[in-house]
Amino acid sequence: MKKRLKRKIEKRRRAEVHRVLDLVLDINGLGERREKLTGNLPTSFFTFYGHVAGLYVRVFENGWRENVPADYTSDTYIDQKHLLQTINDLEVMKRVLSV
């Protein structure tokens, strides 16, 4: 594959990862979101696994509580098909949760 095409693909994937992180931050904000602090405000988590080029996203619609499973999870490798699905899911959640 030509270097130019590789750089273009990587640039697009980086933009998609940035979009996922932006959506997570839009849902959560930058402050603490434990349920006992903020009530039922949605809480989101973003984890990047550099060793396998993957993302793990979790969203708790009514705030984070210990030992309670997330309402939405996405554990995906960084490729176009899976990232676009995660982006679409998070955009819908953002609209539904009205944040």
Buried (B, 14 or more C-beta within 10 A) or exposed (E): EEEEEEEEEEEEBEEBBEBBBBBBEBBBBEEEBEBEEBEEBBBBBBEEEEEEEBBEBBBBBBBBEEEEEBBBEBEBEBEEEBBEEBBEBBEEBBEEBEB
